[in-house]
Amino acid sequence: MSARHHAARQRRTFIARVARTMHREHGQVSPSEITHVALCAGWRTNNTEVRHVLERLRLHR
């Protein structure tokens, strides 16, 4: 696995973890809120990537 692929996978794992926690605590998930949390934590991501992860988790249409 290349370094870029590994970094992308870690980023998506982080996004999924934050999304599941938010969904458990608040009952809803906002892609922009998760993007904000990820950027504050130092992860380089965007709304499109977050939305894609949420769709895979079936937390967003």
N, C-alpha and C positions, 0 to 999 in steps of 0.2 A: 504494500500500500504506500503510495507516494505521500510526501509530507502535506501536500495541499489537500489530498483526499482525506487524510487523517484529521486535519484541522477542520475541514468542512463537516466531517462526521461528528467531531466533538462539539462543534457549534450547534448542529441540529439536535444532539443529545441534550445540550444545555437548554435549548429552546423548548424541547418537549418536557423536560423536568419542570421548568418554570410554568409552562402552560397547564400541566396536570395539577401542580400545587395551587395555581390561581383558580382553576376550575373547582377544585375540592373546597377551597376556602370561600370563594365568592359566588360559585354557581354559574359564572359566565367568564368568557375569555375574550379579550380585545387584542387583535393583532398589533395595534399601535402601542398598547401598554407593554406588551411583551417585547416589542422592538426597543422601546425606551429602556426597559430593565436590562436587556442584553447589551445595549450600547453603553449604559452606565457601568456595567460590569466589565467593559473592555472588549466585548465580542463584536467583531465587525460583521454586521448583518443588515438586512433591509426588510421592509414590510412584505415583499414578494416571497422571500425565503421563509419568513415566519408563517405567512398564510399557507404556504405549501406544506409545512410541517403540521400545522393545525388541521389541514384537510386530511392528511394521512392518519391523524389521531381521531378523526371524525368529531372535532370540536369546532369546526368552521365549515361553511358551505363554499 
